[in-house]
Amino acid sequence: MIEELKDEELIKKVGGRFKLSSLIQKRLVYLNKGAQAFVDTDKSASKDKLHVVIKEILQDKIFLDMEGNLHERQPSAVDIVFDSEYTET
């Protein structure tokens, strides 16, 4: 078994075991259809898609909305790096 799946912090992060399993299943469907991973992976790790999904969850790259739909987390305004040459006109 993958050790990260036993971690209570991971379970709490997504809102429980059911949401975790749902999030993993939905993301695996996308990856199996050819979607690109949202995290850096080496060639050997990318073959184990479950590890890729867990890494995406741990790095806050994906989440389920209130209806259970899978979404990629967009950077917040705090995460955006502004160009130092930007001038307001």
N, C-alpha and C positions, 0 to 999 in steps of 0.2 A: 504494500500500500504506500502511496505517496505521503510522506510525513507531513507536508503542509496541510493536507486535508484533515489531519487530527488537531490542528492548531485552532483553539477557540477564538483567537483574534481574527483569523480569516473568516470564520463562521459569523462572528459578530459584525465584521466589516460589511458583509453583504446582507445581513438581516436574518440569518438563520440557516439551518441545514437545507431546508427545502429550496430557499432562494439560491443558495450556493449551487445545489445540484442543477437547478433550472438554468442558472447563468452559465455553468460549465457546458451543459448539454446544448444550449442555444449557440454558444460561441463555437463549439466543436463542429456544429452543422456548417457554419460559415467557413471555418478553416478547411473542412473537408471538401467544400465546394470551390476552394481555391483562393479564399480571401487572404490578404496579407496580414501578418502578425503586427501588432502595435508595439511590440517590444523587440529589442535586438536579440537575435538568436544565432547560434552557430549552426552549421549544416546538420550535425548529429542531433542537436536539441530540437531542431525544427521538425524532425521525424516524429517526436513524441509530442503530439499536439496538446495533450493534457497538461504537460509541464508548461507549454507556451501559454495556455489559458490561465493557469494558476499564476504565472508571472505577470500576466496582464492585469489580473485582479489585484495582486499585491502592489502593483505600481499604479493603481487607480486609473487604468486605461479604459476599462469597461464597467458597465453597471446595468441593472434592470430598473426601469421606471416603475411607477405605481401600478401600471397595467401588466407588468411582466415583460415588457418589450426591451430588447437588448439595445444599448447605445454605447457609442464611443464617447468618453468624457473629453469635452473640449477644454482647452486651456482657459482659465479664468483671466479676467483683466489684470490681476496681480501677476500672472505668469507671463504675460506678453512683454517682450523686451522692445522698447521703443528705440528707433533710430536716433542716435545722438545728434544727427544733423537736422532732425525734424524741426521745422519752424511753422508756427501757426500763422496763417494769412488772413 
